[in-house]
Amino acid sequence: MVENFYPLVQDTTKAQSESIETILARLENGRVYVPDYQRDANQWNLRKKSLFIESILNNLTIPAFFFCEDDNRKYEVVDGQQRLNTIRSFANHEFSISNDKTIDYILPEANLYIGKKYNELKEGLKYIFKDYPLTIIYLPKNIQLQTKLEIFRRINEGGTPLSGQDIRLAYYSKSRSVTFIRLVGIHDNPTDTNEEVREDEESNDSNSTRKPSQRMLELAEKKGLSHPWNKFPEARDLWYQWWQGKDKAKGQTPSLMFLWYLICLEREKLDELLKRPEHLKMSFNGSTDNALDIYCSQLQYQESSKNQRSKLISNCEVITEDYFPLFVKWMHLILSQKIPGISVEKYKQLALFIAGSAELKISPEQVSDTQWNQAGEFIRSPRKKGKEILNEEDGYPEPKGRWNGEKAQKKQCDQAVEIVRLIFNK
């Protein structure tokens, strides 16, 4: 009934207009800030920046920005960081509006700003830019973490959406363990020029040609972390080749593969955590996405807390020194010779297989050709091969976004490990 209905967010959001001049001042003094890892996406090229600035100079409508107040009365940018960075960069005279003749500018107005930096504009245009009203949606303060994550997801359903993994890694980026998971997902050479923005030759913004992976590594160094794959150059090159040019690589899928590997290895610990996650100021709603959020939240929590619930899952040292090298060893052999042609579409199945092998302490060098063939068939056709190996009609479930239940994610992890055990006669 309506009288018993309580909205997920009790307080109302508020929208108001703030001038570019006001928001730039707040960015400068830190009252408004963009999180380090809000979005793993290539920065806009000069064409996109120029058209965006043109919209502002012509008082055309642009999308709203979403801010959320933190405990220190500062405002985190939830959505709109690329637009804000472009505004700030233009105001700081870091790029000129492109004079590329293939860009469909608004004529004849464009003749007043094409090829110009902000400080080269006429005073009237500068005032239009500074006075332009940005629509800011202020999310309620003190909303639960779980609710905030759901808001992030829904805000980013339009345009270029963030994946659940994008959001997860962004929100828990203070954690060294979560940052390491993100670094494992690097699948290109960070020092190569960013092809997507190479055309931005007129820009003085050095960030324009830096890849997201390069920016990520620079920020990770502040936490004492470096590129994990560089210790294993042969495996690293195979990893790069496997993901290169694949649509599946978008949305942090490579890092999600490693997270699935951890989740399968730690599924019993996670299952216990899900029964009592109150110390994280979260509750478990039964979904797999929520379970992964809680796992990452716990990683961050136990790095900053010393109480009895700070050791429920493995710490950063175990993840980096024990779990990751095993993951690398299996990936190296699988990609180099043992299961040739495996598709990145099977990334999750492969992660569960490697987790099962690691859990059972199987040495990949001792696996026979017959066992490798069996493993390859299982990874490529898990339902069919799982049914055959387990001798059960529905032995290998296909989860529908739920963590618990006979046909849910926890059960799939359990059965994956059992299938690995049977393949290797353990």
C-alpha positions in Angstrom: 0.0 0.0 0.0 1.1 3.6 -0.7 1.1 4.6 3.0 3.7 1.8 3.7 5.9 2.8 0.8 9.3 4.4 1.7 11.4 5.6 -1.2 15.0 4.3 -1.4 16.2 7.9 -0.9 14.2 9.6 1.8 15.5 13.2 1.2 14.8 14.9 -2.1 17.5 15.7 -4.6 17.8 19.4 -5.5 18.8 21.1 -8.8 20.1 24.5 -9.2 22.1 26.6 -11.6 25.7 27.6 -10.9 27.8 29.7 -13.3 30.9 28.3 -14.8 32.9 31.0 -12.9 31.5 29.7 -9.6 32.2 26.0 -10.3 35.7 26.7 -11.5 36.4 28.6 -8.3 35.2 25.7 -6.2 37.3 23.2 -8.3 40.3 25.5 -7.6 39.7 25.6 -3.8 38.8 21.9 -3.5 35.1 22.4 -2.6 34.3 20.4 -5.7 36.5 17.5 -6.7 36.7 14.7 -9.3 37.7 11.3 -7.8 41.0 9.9 -9.2 39.4 6.9 -10.7 35.9 8.1 -11.6 35.9 6.8 -15.2 38.4 4.7 -17.0 37.8 6.2 -20.4 40.0 8.0 -23.0 39.9 11.7 -22.6 38.0 13.7 -25.2 39.8 14.5 -28.5 40.0 18.1 -29.7 37.0 17.7 -32.0 34.8 16.7 -29.1 36.2 19.4 -26.8 35.7 22.1 -29.4 32.1 21.2 -30.1 31.3 21.1 -26.4 32.9 24.6 -25.8 31.0 25.9 -28.9 27.7 24.8 -27.3 28.5 26.8 -24.2 29.6 29.9 -26.2 26.2 29.7 -28.0 24.2 29.2 -24.9 23.0 25.8 -26.1 21.8 23.3 -23.5 24.3 20.7 -22.2 23.5 17.8 -19.8 23.3 18.3 -16.1 26.1 17.5 -13.6 25.6 15.3 -10.6 27.4 16.2 -7.3 27.2 14.4 -4.0 28.2 16.1 -0.7 30.7 14.2 1.4 31.3 14.2 5.2 33.6 17.2 4.9 31.0 19.4 3.1 32.9 19.0 -0.2 31.2 17.9 -3.4 32.2 14.8 -5.3 31.5 14.8 -9.0 29.4 11.8 -9.6 28.8 12.4 -13.3 30.3 15.0 -15.7 34.0 14.8 -15.0 35.0 14.9 -18.7 32.8 18.0 -19.3 34.2 19.7 -16.2 37.8 18.9 -17.2 37.2 20.3 -20.6 35.7 23.5 -19.2 38.6 23.9 -16.8 41.2 23.1 -19.5 39.7 25.7 -21.8 39.5 28.3 -19.1 43.2 27.7 -18.4 44.1 28.4 -22.0 45.3 24.8 -22.5 43.8 24.3 -26.0 42.5 26.2 -28.9 39.1 25.5 -30.5 40.0 23.3 -33.5 40.1 24.9 -36.9 39.6 21.5 -38.6 37.5 22.2 -41.7 35.6 18.9 -41.4 33.9 20.0 -38.1 30.4 21.2 -38.6 30.4 24.4 -36.6 27.6 27.0 -36.3 28.2 29.6 -38.9 28.8 32.5 -39.1 29.2 32.7 -35.3 32.1 30.2 -35.3 34.4 32.7 -37.1 34.6 34.5 -33.7 36.2 31.5 -31.9 37.6 29.0 -34.3 41.4 28.6 -33.7 41.3 30.6 -30.5 42.1 29.9 -26.9 40.0 31.3 -24.1 42.4 34.3 -23.5 42.2 35.1 -27.3 38.4 35.5 -27.3 36.7 38.9 -27.3 35.6 40.1 -23.8 31.9 39.6 -24.6 32.5 35.9 -25.4 34.6 35.5 -22.3 31.7 36.8 -20.2 29.2 34.5 -22.0 31.5 31.5 -21.1 32.0 32.5 -17.4 28.3 33.3 -16.9 27.0 30.2 -18.6 24.7 28.4 -16.1 25.5 24.8 -15.4 22.7 22.7 -14.1 23.9 20.9 -11.0 21.9 18.0 -9.4 22.8 17.7 -5.8 22.3 14.2 -4.4 21.2 14.0 -0.8 23.8 13.9 1.9 24.4 10.8 4.1 22.7 8.4 1.7 23.7 4.8 2.3 26.7 3.5 0.4 24.6 0.8 -1.3 22.1 3.5 -2.4 24.8 5.7 -3.7 26.1 2.8 -5.9 22.7 2.2 -7.3 22.4 6.0 -8.1 25.7 5.8 -9.9 24.5 2.9 -12.0 21.2 4.6 -13.0 22.8 7.9 -13.7 25.2 6.2 -16.1 22.7 4.1 -18.0 22.5 6.7 -20.8 25.3 8.0 -23.1 28.5 6.1 -22.5 27.6 4.0 -19.5 29.9 2.9 -16.7 29.9 -0.8 -16.1 29.3 -2.2 -12.6 33.0 -2.9 -12.4 33.8 0.7 -13.4 31.6 2.0 -10.6 32.9 -0.5 -8.1 36.6 0.2 -8.8 35.9 4.0 -8.7 34.1 3.9 -5.4 36.6 1.8 -3.5 39.7 3.3 -5.2 41.2 4.2 -1.8 41.9 0.5 -1.2 45.3 -0.8 -2.3 43.8 -4.2 -3.0 41.0 -2.7 -5.2 43.6 -0.6 -7.0 45.7 -3.7 -7.6 42.7 -5.5 -9.1 42.3 -2.5 -11.4 46.0 -2.7 -12.4 45.7 -6.4 -13.3 43.1 -5.3 -15.9 45.7 -3.2 -17.8 45.7 -4.7 -21.3 47.7 -2.3 -23.4 51.1 -0.7 -23.3 50.7 2.3 -21.1 53.6 4.2 -22.8 52.1 4.1 -26.3 50.4 7.2 -27.6 46.7 7.3 -27.2 45.5 6.7 -30.7 42.0 7.9 -29.9 43.2 11.4 -29.2 46.3 11.6 -31.4 44.4 14.1 -33.6 44.5 16.5 -30.7 47.8 18.0 -32.0 46.8 21.6 -31.3 46.2 20.9 -27.6 48.8 21.9 -25.0 47.2 19.6 -22.5 49.7 16.8 -22.0 46.9 14.6 -20.5 45.3 14.3 -23.9 47.7 11.8 -25.4 48.1 9.8 -22.2 46.3 6.5 -22.0 44.0 5.7 -19.1 46.4 2.9 -18.1 49.2 5.4 -17.8 47.2 7.8 -15.7 46.1 4.9 -13.6 49.7 3.7 -13.0 50.8 7.2 -11.9 48.0 7.3 -9.3 48.7 3.8 -8.2 52.4 4.7 -7.5 51.2 6.9 -4.8 49.9 3.8 -3.0 53.2 2.0 -3.5 51.9 -0.2 -6.4 53.4 -0.7 -9.8 52.4 -2.5 -13.0 51.8 -6.1 -11.8 52.3 -7.7 -15.2 55.8 -6.2 -15.7 57.2 -8.9 -13.5 56.0 -11.5 -16.0 56.8 -10.0 -19.5 56.0 -13.1 -21.6 52.6 -13.5 -19.8 52.0 -9.8 -20.0 52.5 -9.7 -23.8 50.1 -12.7 -24.2 47.5 -10.9 -22.0 47.8 -7.8 -24.1 47.4 -9.7 -27.3 44.4 -11.6 -26.0 42.4 -8.5 -25.1 43.7 -6.2 -27.9 41.0 -4.7 -30.0 38.2 -6.7 -28.4 34.9 -4.9 -27.5 34.8 -7.1 -24.5 37.8 -5.3 -23.1 35.7 -2.2 -22.4 34.1 -1.4 -19.1 36.9 -2.9 -17.0 36.2 -6.5 -18.1 39.9 -7.6 -17.8 40.0 -6.5 -14.2 36.6 -8.1 -13.6 38.1 -11.4 -14.8 40.7 -11.2 -12.0 37.9 -10.2 -9.5 35.9 -13.3 -10.5 39.1 -15.4 -9.8 39.3 -13.9 -6.3 35.6 -14.3 -5.7 35.7 -18.0 -6.5 38.7 -18.6 -4.4 37.2 -16.7 -1.4 33.5 -17.6 -2.0 33.1 -19.2 1.5 34.6 -16.2 3.2 32.4 -13.9 1.1 29.4 -16.0 1.9 30.0 -15.5 5.6 30.6 -11.8 5.1 27.3 -11.4 3.3 25.4 -12.6 6.4 26.7 -9.7 8.4 27.9 -6.7 6.4 26.5 -4.1 8.8 30.0 -2.8 9.7 30.3 -1.7 6.1 27.1 0.3 6.4 25.6 -2.0 3.7 23.0 -4.7 3.5 23.0 -7.7 1.2 20.1 -7.7 -1.3 20.8 -11.1 -2.8 22.3 -9.9 -6.1 25.7 -10.9 -7.4 26.5 -7.3 -8.2 25.8 -6.4 -4.6 28.0 -9.3 -3.4 30.9 -8.0 -5.5 30.4 -4.5 -4.1 30.5 -5.8 -0.6 33.7 -7.8 -1.3 35.4 -4.6 -2.5 34.0 -2.6 0.3 35.5 -5.1 2.8 38.9 -4.9 1.1 38.8 -1.2 1.7 37.4 -1.5 5.2 40.0 -3.9 6.5 42.9 -1.7 5.3 41.7 1.2 7.5 40.3 -0.7 10.5 41.8 -2.9 13.2 38.7 -4.4 14.7 37.7 -8.1 14.7 35.9 -7.8 11.4 39.0 -6.5 9.6 40.3 -9.9 8.6 37.3 -11.6 7.0 38.9 -11.9 3.6 42.4 -12.0 2.3 44.6 -8.9 2.4 46.5 -7.1 -0.3 49.7 -9.1 0.4 48.0 -12.4 -0.2 46.3 -11.1 -3.3 49.5 -9.7 -4.8 52.0 -12.3 -3.7 50.0 -15.5 -3.7 46.9 -15.3 -5.8 48.2 -13.2 -8.7 51.3 -15.2 -9.5 49.2 -18.3 -9.8 46.7 -16.5 -12.0 49.6 -15.5 -14.2 51.1 -18.9 -14.4 47.9 -20.5 -15.6 47.1 -17.7 -18.0 50.6 -17.9 -19.5 50.3 -21.6 -20.3 46.7 -21.5 -21.4 47.3 -18.6 -23.9 50.7 -19.8 -25.1 50.0 -23.4 -25.9 47.5 -25.4 -23.9 44.1 -24.1 -24.9 44.7 -22.2 -28.2 42.1 -19.9 -29.6 40.2 -19.4 -26.4 37.9 -16.4 -26.8 37.8 -13.5 -24.4 34.0 -14.0 -24.3 34.9 -17.0 -22.0 36.8 -14.8 -19.6 34.6 -15.5 -16.6 34.6 -19.3 -17.2 38.3 -19.2 -17.5 38.6 -17.3 -14.3 36.6 -19.9 -12.4 38.6 -22.7 -13.9 41.9 -21.1 -12.8 40.5 -20.4 -9.3 39.4 -24.1 -9.0 42.9 -25.2 -10.1 44.6 -22.9 -7.7 42.3 -24.0 -4.8 43.1 -27.6 -5.5 46.8 -26.9 -5.7 47.2 -28.3 -9.2 50.4 -27.6 -11.0 49.8 -26.7 -14.6 53.1 -28.2 -15.7 51.8 -31.7 -14.6 48.5 -31.6 -16.5 48.3 -34.2 -19.3 47.2 -33.3 -22.8 44.0 -35.3 -22.3 43.2 -33.2 -19.2 44.0 -29.9 -21.1 41.6 -31.0 -23.8 38.9 -31.7 -21.2 39.5 -28.3 -19.6 39.3 -26.6 -22.9 35.9 -28.2 -23.7 34.6 -27.2 -20.3 35.7 -23.5 -20.7 34.2 -23.3 -24.2 31.0 -25.2 -23.4 30.5 -25.2 -19.6 26.9 -26.3 -19.5 27.3 -29.2 -21.9 30.6 -30.4 -20.5 29.6 -29.7 -17.0 26.5 -32.0 -17.5 28.8 -34.7 -18.9 31.4 -34.5 -16.2 29.0 -34.2 -13.2 26.5 -36.6 -14.7 23.7 -34.3 -13.7 21.1 -32.7 -16.0 21.4 -29.3 -14.3 24.7 -29.8 -12.6 26.3 -26.6 -13.8 23.9 -23.7 -13.2 23.7 -20.6 -15.3 23.2 -17.8 -12.6 20.7 -15.0 -13.3 22.3 -12.3 -11.3 21.7 -13.9 -7.9 24.3 -15.0 -5.4 22.5 -17.7 -3.4 20.4 -20.6 -4.5 20.6 -23.9 -6.5 20.9 -22.0 -9.8 22.9 -19.0 -8.5 26.5 -17.7 -8.6 27.8 -19.3 -5.4 26.6 -22.7 -6.6 28.2 -22.1 -10.0 31.6 -21.4 -8.3 31.2 -24.6 -6.2 30.4 -26.7 -9.2 33.2 -25.2 -11.3 35.7 -26.3 -8.6 34.1 -29.7 -8.5 34.4 -30.1 -12.2 38.1 -29.1 -12.1 38.6 -31.7 -9.3 37.0 -34.4 -11.5 39.0 -33.4 -14.6 42.3 -33.6 -12.7 41.2 -36.7 -10.6 41.8 -34.9 -7.3 
